[in-house]
């Protein structure tokens, strides 16, 4: 997935949400759809990472927020975007979304709050001129903190709040302003396209897609594939590399069902989502060798959901088998 650029006007124009409010006679801001999806993803990501924290070998503090930055928007569009978030400070990073019942919500944080300092230090600026450089630096700083250590955030107008995080699986979340229904995980981050949120029928289906990407991070698939020496170029679609990529996709599918169950979502949402995704209009004519066919995928997801249901019916505690012993990539 390509990062959000400054600005993606063509994509954002396509993403105006029907729920976005606007003055009579004025078109809704395209940024309203992005902000609404960030709120959904913040809530789902917080729920998945914290409810399943005990299964995650690597944890980080989870605050229940997504960050924003005026640097993501250029020119005249910056004022329009910041108005959607109610962010009145064009120079500082800000809170873009807050998950309900999260530490950020309990501390009274709101979307649009500018952050002028973190703890006893300044907000890191990030390296290079990439639009997400500052947010990446913030995420890295916070992920490295003790998982339950309270954090002081210094906001505008001399306002300071203390946020007490909770342990969660090690991942942060962002939304990309792209209409293609896709998502990707890079080991520490889950990036969700606006188009994927639009494609999902409800939050349970969106949670299924996000859980799949989170599972990649939990199972360290990027690092394991790199250690196995896979070809990430044209050769990715063939031979050993394709087989190993396909293995990680199957593993992520399996674990995603358990993550849904652990967070109180319907485990059957995974099969529903991927059945629709496999039959969507505009999908590739030929199945990539890196992924299982959609029918096989749905059958495997249904079987995994049945295993979860059997465990629940028998009163056994849920424990994903892949967590303890993921098979080697070879």
Secondary structure, DSSP 8 states (H G I E B T S, - for coil): -----S--HHHHHHT--TT----TTS---THHHHHHHHHHHHHHHHHHHHHTGGG-SSEEEE-SEEEE-GGGS-HHHHHHHHHHHT---SSS-EEEEE-TTSHHHHTT--TT-BEEEETTEE----SSS-TTHHHHHHHHHHHTS-TT--EEEEETTTEEEEE--EEEES-EEEEE---S--EEE-SSEEEEEHHHHHHSSSHHHHHHHHHHHHHHHHTTHHHHHHHTT---SGGGGSHHHHHHHHHHHHHHHHHHHHHHHHTTS-TTHHHHHHHHHHT-TT--SS--TTS--HHHHHHHHHHHHHHHHHHHHTT-----HHHH------
